[in-house]
Amino acid sequence: MVKLHRNTCEAVVNNLEKIFNERKFADKVIESSLKSNPKWGSRDRKFIAETTYSIVRFRRLLAEMSRLQYDNEKNNVWLLLGAYFVSNNISLPAWGEFEGIHQEDILARKTECESIRKTRESIPDWLDTLGEKELGEQWERELRALNKEAPVVVRANTLKISKEELIKKFSEIGIKTFQLESIPNALIIEQRQNLFQTMLFKEGLFELQDAASQLVAQYLDVQPGMRVIDACAGAGGKTLHIASLMGNKGKIIALDTEEWKLNELKKRAKRNGVSIIETRTITSSKIIKRLAGSADRLLLDVPCSGLGVLRRNPDAKWKLSEERIIELKKIQQDILNSYPKMVKVGGKVVYATCSILPSENNFQIQQFLSGENGTKNFSVVEEKVISPADTGFDGFYICVLRRIQ
């Protein structure tokens, strides 16, 4: 029987208010919350993190079970918390915040609410309409998969350690792992815990990176000594993977429009023992023009809706809008029309998103290849669609293009 403690429940409520009402990122809010009280044990920390994420994930279902408007920022989040406990057969304490919660009414409405997909899977109306339009019957399967908790996957940093040695090191500190045959350096961590506090992480022996994300760098087909451009590098998870695949030999130019992300990449590169990355902030189109025809490989891990990674970032569905997706698709097309010129003739470009929408994926490639910048200059080598429903990992799209002239 679960016993509820007031201080941990208050921590969950504070987290939810920041996420829903102040529109802060869930992962950052939870991280900050757990750091705020060093006295919390592993059970308390697990309760706070899992309860917060579950309520964010099923915000609409819990709200409608409680007869609330799911998108009303003035909602009393104690009521959502109460509905969550009731729906999970956890008895409510006699606290004033839970007064007025009718358990029988909530449970009676649960069956009714779960009969409607957009309520059961907890997504906004517009997103349900868009997903069904683009994916048809597959949409429901993907939604169900995206509402499951994501596994913790790490990538062994082969510049410092082999996967086999890392398994052994994890075992020595009581962490059990499982191998993935299809992804060379990926390990699944059996039990969720704070890996960032381990010496193994601090020594740069691994990075947290989903299995699907680890496939992106592999499709670049890099070799030691190559010149590679990662044009939307961000904080550099894939950049670091590329460096390890190159054996830290050659040159990687990491570009991004946000300088703070590149500064984070520099810190991570130092920890990973990577010395071949040069960062450049994109301040104008001149940066791209100066690099024309200079790269053997080019990665375009473009800004996207992030609908393939909702298991990790469930708050994204409440922050996203139809208008924002339209903006993102324009950014994707602009990148496709100007960035591929940075690769040499005979070189390869990888276009990747963590979206499951065809309009951000193969439709964008088709549009690019039918335009003046794509036609005659590039051809498709291969495409890969990674479905959360089919793989159990994040949703990704990867397309390899070759520059033919």
DRENDO-1510 file (C-alpha; in Angstrom, 1 decimal, always signed):
<recs>
REC; n; res; u; v; w
REC; 1; MET; +0.0; +0.0; +0.0 .
REC; 2; VAL; +1.4; +3.4; -1.0 .
REC; 3; LYS; +1.7; +5.9; +1.8 .
REC; 4; LEU; +1.6; +9.5; +0.7 .
REC; 5; HIS; +3.9; +12.1; +2.3 .
REC; 6; ARG; +3.0; +15.7; +2.3 .
REC; 7; ASN; +6.4; +17.1; +1.4 .
REC; 8; THR; +6.9; +14.9; -1.7 .
REC; 9; CYS; +3.3; +15.6; -2.9 .
REC; 10; GLU; +4.0; +19.3; -2.5 .
REC; 11; ALA; +7.1; +18.9; -4.6 .
REC; 12; VAL; +5.0; +17.3; -7.3 .
REC; 13; VAL; +2.5; +20.1; -7.2 .
REC; 14; ASN; +5.2; +22.7; -7.4 .
REC; 15; ASN; +6.7; +20.9; -10.4 .
REC; 16; LEU; +3.4; +20.8; -12.2 .
REC; 17; GLU; +2.7; +24.5; -11.6 .
REC; 18; LYS; +6.0; +25.4; -13.2 .
REC; 19; ILE; +5.5; +23.1; -16.1 .
REC; 20; PHE; +1.9; +23.9; -16.8 .
REC; 21; ASN; +1.6; +27.6; -15.7 .
REC; 22; GLU; +5.1; +28.9; -16.2 .
REC; 23; ARG; +5.7; +26.7; -19.3 .
REC; 24; LYS; +9.1; +25.5; -18.1 .
REC; 25; PHE; +10.7; +22.3; -19.4 .
REC; 26; ALA; +9.7; +19.2; -17.4 .
REC; 27; ASP; +13.1; +17.6; -17.3 .
REC; 28; LYS; +14.8; +20.8; -16.0 .
REC; 29; VAL; +12.0; +21.4; -13.4 .
REC; 30; ILE; +12.3; +17.8; -12.1 .
REC; 31; GLU; +16.1; +18.0; -12.0 .
REC; 32; SER; +16.0; +21.2; -10.0 .
REC; 33; SER; +13.4; +19.9; -7.7 .
REC; 34; LEU; +15.4; +16.8; -6.8 .
REC; 35; LYS; +18.5; +18.8; -6.2 .
REC; 36; SER; +16.5; +21.1; -3.8 .
REC; 37; ASN; +16.3; +18.5; -1.0 .
REC; 38; PRO; +19.3; +16.3; -0.5 .
REC; 39; LYS; +17.5; +14.5; +2.3 .
REC; 40; TRP; +15.1; +12.7; -0.1 .
REC; 41; GLY; +16.0; +9.1; -0.5 .
REC; 42; SER; +15.8; +7.1; -3.8 .
REC; 43; ARG; +12.2; +6.1; -3.1 .
REC; 44; ASP; +11.1; +9.8; -2.6 .
REC; 45; ARG; +13.0; +10.9; -5.7 .
REC; 46; LYS; +11.5; +8.2; -7.8 .
REC; 47; PHE; +8.0; +9.1; -6.6 .
REC; 48; ILE; +8.5; +12.8; -7.4 .
REC; 49; ALA; +9.9; +12.2; -10.9 .
REC; 50; GLU; +7.5; +9.4; -11.9 .
REC; 51; THR; +4.4; +11.1; -10.5 .
REC; 52; THR; +5.2; +14.4; -12.2 .
REC; 53; TYR; +5.9; +12.8; -15.5 .
REC; 54; SER; +2.8; +10.7; -15.4 .
REC; 55; ILE; +0.5; +13.7; -14.7 .
REC; 56; VAL; +2.2; +15.7; -17.5 .
REC; 57; ARG; +1.7; +12.7; -19.8 .
REC; 58; PHE; -2.0; +12.2; -19.0 .
REC; 59; ARG; -2.9; +15.8; -18.2 .
REC; 60; ARG; -6.0; +15.8; -20.4 .
REC; 61; LEU; -7.4; +12.4; -19.2 .
REC; 62; LEU; -7.0; +13.4; -15.5 .
REC; 63; ALA; -8.5; +16.8; -16.1 .
REC; 64; GLU; -11.6; +15.5; -17.9 .
REC; 65; MET; -12.0; +12.8; -15.3 .
REC; 66; SER; -12.1; +15.6; -12.8 .
REC; 67; ARG; -14.5; +17.7; -15.0 .
REC; 68; LEU; -11.8; +20.3; -15.6 .
REC; 69; GLN; -10.7; +22.0; -18.8 .
REC; 70; TYR; -7.4; +20.3; -19.6 .
REC; 71; ASP; -5.8; +23.4; -21.2 .
REC; 72; ASN; -6.8; +25.8; -18.4 .
REC; 73; GLU; -3.6; +27.1; -16.8 .
REC; 74; LYS; -5.6; +28.2; -13.7 .
REC; 75; ASN; -6.5; +24.6; -12.9 .
REC; 76; ASN; -5.8; +23.6; -9.3 .
REC; 77; VAL; -3.1; +21.0; -9.9 .
REC; 78; TRP; -3.9; +19.4; -6.5 .
REC; 79; LEU; -7.1; +18.2; -8.2 .
REC; 80; LEU; -5.1; +16.6; -11.0 .
REC; 81; LEU; -2.8; +14.9; -8.4 .
REC; 82; GLY; -5.9; +13.6; -6.5 .
REC; 83; ALA; -7.4; +12.2; -9.8 .
REC; 84; TYR; -4.1; +10.5; -10.5 .
REC; 85; PHE; -4.0; +8.8; -7.1 .
REC; 86; VAL; -7.7; +7.8; -7.4 .
REC; 87; SER; -7.2; +6.3; -10.8 .
REC; 88; ASN; -4.2; +4.3; -9.5 .
REC; 89; ASN; -6.2; +3.0; -6.5 .
REC; 90; ILE; -4.1; +5.1; -4.0 .
REC; 91; SER; -6.1; +6.3; -1.0 .
REC; 92; LEU; -6.3; +10.0; -0.5 .
REC; 93; PRO; -5.2; +11.5; +2.8 .
REC; 94; ALA; -7.6; +13.8; +4.7 .
REC; 95; TRP; -5.8; +16.9; +3.4 .
REC; 96; GLY; -7.7; +20.1; +2.7 .
REC; 97; GLU; -6.4; +20.2; -0.9 .
REC; 98; PHE; -8.2; +17.0; -1.7 .
REC; 99; GLU; -11.6; +18.2; -0.3 .
REC; 100; GLY; -14.3; +18.1; -3.0 .
REC; 101; ILE; -12.7; +15.2; -4.9 .
REC; 102; HIS; -15.4; +12.6; -5.4 .
REC; 103; GLN; -13.6; +9.3; -6.0 .
REC; 104; GLU; -16.7; +7.5; -7.3 .
REC; 105; ASP; -17.4; +10.2; -9.9 .
REC; 106; ILE; -13.7; +10.2; -11.1 .
REC; 107; LEU; -13.7; +6.4; -11.5 .
REC; 108; ALA; -17.1; +6.4; -13.2 .
REC; 109; ARG; -15.9; +9.1; -15.7 .
REC; 110; LYS; -12.6; +7.2; -16.3 .
REC; 111; THR; -14.3; +4.5; -18.4 .
REC; 112; GLU; -16.1; +7.2; -20.5 .
REC; 113; CYS; -13.0; +9.3; -21.0 .
REC; 114; GLU; -10.9; +6.3; -22.0 .
REC; 115; SER; -13.3; +5.5; -24.8 .
REC; 116; ILE; -12.2; +8.6; -26.7 .
REC; 117; ARG; -8.7; +8.4; -28.2 .
REC; 118; LYS; -7.6; +12.1; -27.8 .
REC; 119; THR; -8.7; +12.0; -24.2 .
REC; 120; ARG; -7.3; +8.5; -23.4 .
REC; 121; GLU; -3.9; +9.3; -25.0 .
REC; 122; SER; -4.1; +12.8; -23.7 .
REC; 123; ILE; -3.4; +15.1; -26.7 .
REC; 124; PRO; -4.9; +18.3; -27.9 .
REC; 125; ASP; -7.7; +18.1; -30.5 .
REC; 126; TRP; -5.6; +19.7; -33.3 .
REC; 127; LEU; -2.8; +17.2; -32.8 .
REC; 128; ASP; -5.1; +14.2; -33.0 .
REC; 129; THR; -6.6; +15.5; -36.2 .
REC; 130; LEU; -3.1; +16.1; -37.7 .
REC; 131; GLY; -1.7; +12.8; -36.7 .
REC; 132; GLU; -4.6; +10.8; -38.1 .
REC; 133; LYS; -4.5; +12.8; -41.3 .
REC; 134; GLU; -0.8; +12.0; -41.8 .
REC; 135; LEU; -0.5; +8.5; -40.4 .
REC; 136; GLY; -4.0; +7.0; -40.6 .
REC; 137; GLU; -4.5; +3.8; -38.5 .
REC; 138; GLN; -0.8; +3.8; -37.5 .
REC; 139; TRP; -1.4; +7.0; -35.5 .
REC; 140; GLU; -3.2; +5.2; -32.6 .
REC; 141; ARG; -0.4; +2.6; -32.3 .
REC; 142; GLU; +2.3; +5.4; -32.2 .
REC; 143; LEU; +0.3; +7.4; -29.6 .
REC; 144; ARG; +0.1; +4.3; -27.3 .
REC; 145; ALA; +3.8; +3.7; -27.6 .
REC; 146; LEU; +4.7; +7.4; -27.0 .
REC; 147; ASN; +2.7; +7.4; -23.7 .
REC; 148; LYS; +4.9; +4.6; -22.3 .
REC; 149; GLU; +7.9; +5.4; -20.1 .
REC; 150; ALA; +11.1; +5.5; -22.2 .
REC; 151; PRO; +13.9; +3.1; -21.4 .
REC; 152; VAL; +17.2; +4.5; -20.2 .
REC; 153; VAL; +19.8; +3.9; -23.0 .
REC; 154; VAL; +23.4; +4.8; -22.9 .
REC; 155; ARG; +26.1; +4.9; -25.6 .
REC; 156; ALA; +29.6; +3.6; -24.6 .
REC; 157; ASN; +32.2; +6.2; -25.5 .
REC; 158; THR; +34.5; +3.9; -27.5 .
REC; 159; LEU; +37.3; +6.5; -27.4 .
REC; 160; LYS; +37.7; +5.6; -23.7 .
REC; 161; ILE; +36.2; +2.2; -23.2 .
REC; 162; SER; +34.7; -0.8; -25.0 .
REC; 163; LYS; +31.0; -1.7; -24.5 .
REC; 164; GLU; +32.1; -4.9; -22.8 .
REC; 165; GLU; +34.3; -3.1; -20.4 .
REC; 166; LEU; +31.5; -0.6; -19.6 .
REC; 167; ILE; +29.1; -3.5; -18.8 .
REC; 168; LYS; +31.7; -4.7; -16.3 .
REC; 169; LYS; +32.2; -1.3; -14.8 .
REC; 170; PHE; +28.5; -0.8; -14.4 .
REC; 171; SER; +28.2; -4.2; -12.8 .
REC; 172; GLU; +30.9; -3.3; -10.3 .
REC; 173; ILE; +28.8; -0.4; -9.0 .
REC; 174; GLY; +25.6; -2.5; -8.9 .
REC; 175; ILE; +24.0; -1.3; -12.2 .
REC; 176; LYS; +22.6; -4.1; -14.4 .
REC; 177; THR; +22.6; -3.5; -18.2 .
REC; 178; PHE; +21.3; -5.2; -21.3 .
REC; 179; GLN; +22.9; -5.2; -24.8 .
REC; 180; LEU; +21.1; -4.3; -28.0 .
REC; 181; GLU; +22.3; -6.4; -30.9 .
REC; 182; SER; +21.2; -4.0; -33.6 .
REC; 183; ILE; +22.9; -0.9; -32.1 .
REC; 184; PRO; +26.7; -1.6; -31.6 .
REC; 185; ASN; +27.5; +0.6; -28.6 .
REC; 186; ALA; +24.1; +0.9; -26.9 .
REC; 187; LEU; +23.2; -0.5; -23.4 .
REC; 188; ILE; +19.8; -0.4; -21.7 .
REC; 189; ILE; +20.0; +0.3; -18.0 .
REC; 190; GLU; +17.7; -2.1; -16.1 .
REC; 191; GLN; +16.7; +0.2; -13.3 .
REC; 192; ARG; +16.1; +4.0; -13.6 .
REC; 193; GLN; +18.6; +6.0; -11.5 .
REC; 194; ASN; +20.7; +9.2; -11.6 .
REC; 195; LEU; +23.6; +8.1; -13.8 .
REC; 196; PHE; +25.0; +11.7; -14.0 .
REC; 197; GLN; +26.3; +11.3; -10.4 .
REC; 198; THR; +28.4; +8.2; -11.2 .
REC; 199; MET; +32.2; +8.4; -11.7 .
REC; 200; LEU; +31.7; +6.5; -15.0 .
REC; 201; PHE; +29.8; +9.5; -16.4 .
REC; 202; LYS; +32.1; +12.1; -14.9 .
REC; 203; GLU; +35.0; +10.3; -16.5 .
REC; 204; GLY; +33.3; +10.5; -19.9 .
REC; 205; LEU; +32.9; +6.7; -20.4 .
REC; 206; PHE; +29.3; +7.0; -21.6 .
REC; 207; GLU; +26.6; +9.4; -22.8 .
REC; 208; LEU; +22.8; +9.1; -22.4 .
REC; 209; GLN; +21.4; +8.6; -25.9 .
REC; 210; ASP; +18.4; +6.7; -27.1 .
REC; 211; ALA; +19.0; +3.7; -29.4 .
REC; 212; ALA; +17.2; +5.4; -32.3 .
REC; 213; SER; +19.3; +8.5; -31.9 .
REC; 214; GLN; +22.4; +6.4; -32.0 .
REC; 215; LEU; +21.5; +5.2; -35.5 .
REC; 216; VAL; +21.8; +8.7; -37.0 .
REC; 217; ALA; +25.6; +9.0; -36.8 .
REC; 218; GLN; +26.0; +5.5; -38.2 .
REC; 219; TYR; +24.1; +6.4; -41.3 .
REC; 220; LEU; +26.7; +9.1; -42.0 .
REC; 221; ASP; +29.2; +6.4; -42.8 .
REC; 222; VAL; +32.2; +8.4; -41.5 .
REC; 223; GLN; +35.8; +7.3; -41.6 .
REC; 224; PRO; +38.8; +8.6; -39.6 .
REC; 225; GLY; +40.4; +11.6; -41.2 .
REC; 226; MET; +37.2; +12.9; -42.9 .
REC; 227; ARG; +36.0; +16.5; -42.7 .
REC; 228; VAL; +32.4; +16.4; -41.3 .
REC; 229; ILE; +30.0; +19.2; -40.7 .
REC; 230; ASP; +27.2; +18.9; -38.1 .
REC; 231; ALA; +25.1; +21.8; -39.2 .
REC; 232; CYS; +22.4; +21.8; -36.4 .
REC; 233; ALA; +24.7; +20.5; -33.7 .
REC; 234; GLY; +22.8; +21.8; -30.6 .
REC; 235; ALA; +24.5; +20.5; -27.4 .
REC; 236; GLY; +26.2; +17.8; -29.5 .
REC; 237; GLY; +25.0; +14.4; -28.6 .
REC; 238; LYS; +25.3; +13.2; -32.2 .
REC; 239; THR; +28.5; +15.3; -32.8 .
REC; 240; LEU; +30.2; +13.3; -30.0 .
REC; 241; HIS; +29.0; +10.1; -31.5 .
REC; 242; ILE; +30.4; +11.0; -34.9 .
REC; 243; ALA; +33.8; +11.9; -33.2 .
REC; 244; SER; +33.9; +8.4; -31.6 .
REC; 245; LEU; +33.1; +6.7; -34.9 .
REC; 246; MET; +36.0; +8.7; -36.5 .
REC; 247; GLY; +38.4; +7.6; -33.8 .
REC; 248; ASN; +38.9; +11.3; -32.9 .
REC; 249; LYS; +40.8; +11.7; -36.2 .
REC; 250; GLY; +39.9; +14.3; -38.8 .
REC; 251; LYS; +37.8; +17.4; -38.4 .
REC; 252; ILE; +34.2; +18.1; -37.3 .
REC; 253; ILE; +32.8; +21.5; -37.6 .
REC; 254; ALA; +29.8; +21.9; -35.3 .
REC; 255; LEU; +27.4; +24.7; -36.3 .
REC; 256; ASP; +24.3; +26.1; -34.5 .
REC; 257; THR; +22.4; +29.3; -34.3 .
REC; 258; GLU; +22.5; +29.1; -30.4 .
REC; 259; GLU; +26.0; +29.8; -29.0 .
REC; 260; TRP; +25.1; +28.5; -25.5 .
REC; 261; LYS; +24.4; +25.1; -26.9 .
REC; 262; LEU; +27.8; +25.0; -28.6 .
REC; 263; ASN; +29.4; +26.0; -25.2 .
REC; 264; GLU; +27.7; +23.0; -23.7 .
REC; 265; LEU; +29.1; +20.9; -26.5 .
REC; 266; LYS; +32.6; +22.1; -25.7 .
REC; 267; LYS; +32.2; +20.9; -22.1 .
REC; 268; ARG; +30.9; +17.6; -23.1 .
REC; 269; ALA; +33.7; +17.1; -25.7 .
REC; 270; LYS; +36.3; +17.7; -23.0 .
REC; 271; ARG; +34.7; +15.1; -20.8 .
REC; 272; ASN; +34.5; +12.7; -23.7 .
REC; 273; GLY; +38.2; +13.2; -24.6 .
REC; 274; VAL; +37.2; +14.6; -28.1 .
REC; 275; SER; +39.6; +17.1; -29.6 .
REC; 276; ILE; +38.6; +17.3; -33.3 .
REC; 277; ILE; +35.5; +19.5; -32.9 .
REC; 278; GLU; +35.5; +23.1; -33.9 .
REC; 279; THR; +32.4; +25.1; -33.0 .
REC; 280; ARG; +31.0; +28.0; -35.1 .
REC; 281; THR; +27.9; +30.0; -34.3 .
REC; 282; ILE; +25.7; +30.7; -37.4 .
REC; 283; THR; +25.3; +34.5; -37.3 .
REC; 284; SER; +24.5; +34.9; -41.1 .
REC; 285; SER; +24.2; +33.0; -44.3 .
REC; 286; LYS; +27.9; +33.8; -45.0 .
REC; 287; ILE; +29.0; +31.1; -42.6 .
REC; 288; ILE; +27.3; +28.5; -44.8 .
REC; 289; LYS; +28.5; +30.0; -48.1 .
REC; 290; ARG; +32.1; +30.0; -46.9 .
REC; 291; LEU; +31.9; +26.2; -46.3 .
REC; 292; ALA; +30.6; +25.4; -49.7 .
REC; 293; GLY; +32.0; +22.1; -51.1 .
REC; 294; SER; +34.2; +21.5; -48.1 .
REC; 295; ALA; +32.7; +18.5; -46.3 .
REC; 296; ASP; +32.9; +14.8; -46.9 .
REC; 297; ARG; +29.8; +14.3; -44.8 .
REC; 298; LEU; +27.1; +16.7; -43.7 .
REC; 299; LEU; +24.6; +16.0; -40.9 .
REC; 300; LEU; +21.3; +18.0; -40.9 .
REC; 301; ASP; +19.6; +17.0; -37.7 .
REC; 302; VAL; +17.0; +19.7; -38.3 .
REC; 303; PRO; +14.7; +21.5; -35.8 .
REC; 304; CYS; +11.4; +19.6; -35.7 .
REC; 305; SER; +8.2; +19.0; -33.7 .
REC; 306; GLY; +9.8; +16.4; -31.5 .
REC; 307; LEU; +6.7; +14.2; -31.8 .
REC; 308; GLY; +8.9; +11.1; -31.9 .
REC; 309; VAL; +10.4; +11.8; -28.5 .
REC; 310; LEU; +7.2; +12.5; -26.5 .
REC; 311; ARG; +8.0; +9.6; -24.1 .
REC; 312; ARG; +11.0; +11.6; -22.9 .
REC; 313; ASN; +9.5; +15.1; -23.3 .
REC; 314; PRO; +5.7; +14.6; -22.6 .
REC; 315; ASP; +5.3; +18.3; -21.9 .
REC; 316; ALA; +6.1; +19.1; -25.5 .
REC; 317; LYS; +2.6; +18.2; -26.7 .
REC; 318; TRP; +1.2; +21.0; -24.4 .
REC; 319; LYS; +3.7; +23.6; -25.6 .
REC; 320; LEU; +3.5; +22.7; -29.3 .
REC; 321; SER; +1.0; +24.3; -31.7 .
REC; 322; GLU; -0.1; +23.8; -35.3 .
REC; 323; GLU; +1.3; +27.2; -36.2 .
REC; 324; ARG; +4.7; +26.2; -34.7 .
REC; 325; ILE; +4.8; +23.0; -36.9 .
REC; 326; ILE; +4.2; +25.1; -40.0 .
REC; 327; GLU; +7.1; +27.4; -39.0 .
REC; 328; LEU; +9.3; +24.4; -38.4 .
REC; 329; LYS; +8.5; +22.9; -41.8 .
REC; 330; LYS; +9.6; +26.2; -43.4 .
REC; 331; ILE; +12.8; +26.1; -41.4 .
REC; 332; GLN; +13.5; +22.5; -42.5 .
REC; 333; GLN; +12.9; +23.4; -46.2 .
REC; 334; ASP; +15.1; +26.5; -45.9 .
REC; 335; ILE; +17.9; +24.3; -44.4 .
REC; 336; LEU; +17.5; +21.7; -47.2 .
REC; 337; ASN; +17.7; +24.4; -49.8 .
REC; 338; SER; +20.9; +26.1; -48.6 .
REC; 339; TYR; +23.0; +23.8; -46.4 .
REC; 340; PRO; +23.6; +20.7; -48.6 .
REC; 341; LYS; +25.9; +22.9; -50.8 .
REC; 342; MET; +28.5; +22.5; -48.0 .
REC; 343; VAL; +29.2; +18.8; -49.0 .
REC; 344; LYS; +31.6; +17.9; -51.8 .
REC; 345; VAL; +30.5; +16.2; -55.0 .
REC; 346; GLY; +30.4; +12.5; -54.1 .
REC; 347; GLY; +29.9; +13.3; -50.4 .
REC; 348; LYS; +26.9; +12.3; -48.3 .
REC; 349; VAL; +24.2; +14.3; -46.5 .
REC; 350; VAL; +22.1; +12.8; -43.7 .
REC; 351; TYR; +18.7; +14.6; -43.1 .
REC; 352; ALA; +17.3; +13.5; -39.8 .
REC; 353; THR; +14.3; +14.4; -37.5 .
REC; 354; CYS; +12.9; +13.1; -34.3 .
REC; 355; SER; +9.4; +13.4; -35.7 .
REC; 356; ILE; +7.0; +10.7; -36.9 .
REC; 357; LEU; +5.1; +13.1; -39.3 .
REC; 358; PRO; +5.7; +12.4; -43.0 .
REC; 359; SER; +5.2; +16.1; -43.7 .
REC; 360; GLU; +8.5; +16.8; -41.8 .
REC; 361; ASN; +10.2; +13.7; -43.2 .
REC; 362; ASN; +10.0; +12.1; -46.6 .
REC; 363; PHE; +7.7; +14.9; -47.9 .
REC; 364; GLN; +10.4; +17.4; -47.2 .
REC; 365; ILE; +13.0; +15.3; -49.1 .
REC; 366; GLN; +10.6; +14.9; -52.0 .
REC; 367; GLN; +10.0; +18.7; -52.1 .
REC; 368; PHE; +13.8; +19.3; -52.0 .
REC; 369; LEU; +14.5; +16.9; -54.8 .
REC; 370; SER; +11.9; +18.4; -57.0 .
REC; 371; GLY; +13.3; +21.9; -56.5 .
REC; 372; GLU; +16.2; +23.6; -58.4 .
REC; 373; ASN; +18.7; +23.0; -55.5 .
REC; 374; GLY; +17.9; +19.3; -55.3 .
REC; 375; THR; +17.1; +18.1; -58.7 .
REC; 376; LYS; +20.2; +16.9; -60.7 .
REC; 377; ASN; +22.4; +17.6; -57.7 .
REC; 378; PHE; +21.4; +15.0; -55.2 .
REC; 379; SER; +20.0; +11.4; -55.1 .
REC; 380; VAL; +18.6; +9.3; -52.3 .
REC; 381; VAL; +20.9; +6.5; -51.1 .
REC; 382; GLU; +18.5; +5.1; -48.5 .
REC; 383; GLU; +15.8; +6.1; -46.0 .
REC; 384; LYS; +15.0; +4.8; -42.5 .
REC; 385; VAL; +11.8; +5.3; -40.6 .
REC; 386; ILE; +12.0; +4.4; -36.9 .
REC; 387; SER; +8.6; +3.8; -35.3 .
REC; 388; PRO; +8.2; +3.9; -31.5 .
REC; 389; ALA; +5.3; +1.4; -31.9 .
REC; 390; ASP; +7.5; -1.1; -33.8 .
REC; 391; THR; +10.8; -0.7; -32.0 .
REC; 392; GLY; +10.0; +0.5; -28.5 .
REC; 393; PHE; +12.5; +3.4; -29.0 .
REC; 394; ASP; +12.2; +7.0; -30.0 .
REC; 395; GLY; +10.6; +8.0; -33.4 .
REC; 396; PHE; +13.2; +9.1; -36.0 .
REC; 397; TYR; +13.4; +9.6; -39.7 .
REC; 398; ILE; +16.8; +9.3; -41.5 .
REC; 399; CYS; +17.5; +10.0; -45.2 .
REC; 400; VAL; +20.9; +9.6; -46.8 .
REC; 401; LEU; +21.5; +11.7; -49.9 .
REC; 402; ARG; +24.5; +11.7; -52.2 .
REC; 403; ARG; +25.8; +14.8; -54.0 .
REC; 404; ILE; +26.1; +13.8; -57.6 .
REC; 405; GLN; +27.2; +17.1; -59.1 .
</recs>
